[in-house]
Amino acid sequence: MNTPTNLVSDDYAERVCKIGQGHECCRYLTMGGAGFACAKLTALRHTLDARGDSMVARGDNCDGLPLDSDDKDYTDEQRDAGTFNARAD
């Protein structure tokens, strides 16, 4: 079984996804058996977008992490550091 490339570190989840920060927390941050993951570039995105104001997490804090490693244009170190495509506020 391949490890998904859309996994995010705990540090990334805190700094970029803003976990635990109410409405600023990214609405695409999910948790699964392998840890935190980004759902922005998955089919789940449309469901999360449709829920909009009904969720506590409403943020849209970066460009998203691709599920498929063929679409990955950053290193794991860049992902973990949040330096590949995270938006600066």
C-alpha positions, -999 to +999 in steps of 0.1 A: +000+000+000+014+034-010+015+062+015-006+092+002+014+123-006-014+146+008-004+138+044+006+167+065+029+168+096+015+179+130+037+210+127+022+218+092-013+213+106-006+238+133+012+265+113-004+264+079-038+246+084-042+264+118-057+234+135-075+244+167-079+281+156-117+281+150-129+296+117-092+301+106-086+263+106-085+250+070-118+232+061-098+207+040-078+193+069-089+158+076-077+130+099-074+094+089-055+062+099-022+076+085-026+110+103-036+145+091-043+148+054-053+175+029-086+169+011-085+201-010-075+183-042-098+153-037-134+146-044-142+155-008-135+191-016-170+197-031-187+183+000-166+205+023-172+236+001-209+229+001-210+228+040-195+263+041-208+282+070-221+252+089-186+241+098-163+256+124-133+252+101-137+276+073-102+285+062-086+280+028-050+284+038-028+269+009-030+256-026-036+220-014-015+188-015-020+164-044-030+128-035-009+113-064+029+116-062+030+122-100+014+156-094+037+164-065+061+193-074+076+198-040+099+179-016+086+163+017+109+188+035+092+218+017+057+203+025+066+199+062+081+234+064+051+249+046+074+266+021+061+251-012+028+269-017+014+280+016-002+314+014+013+341+036-013+360+056 
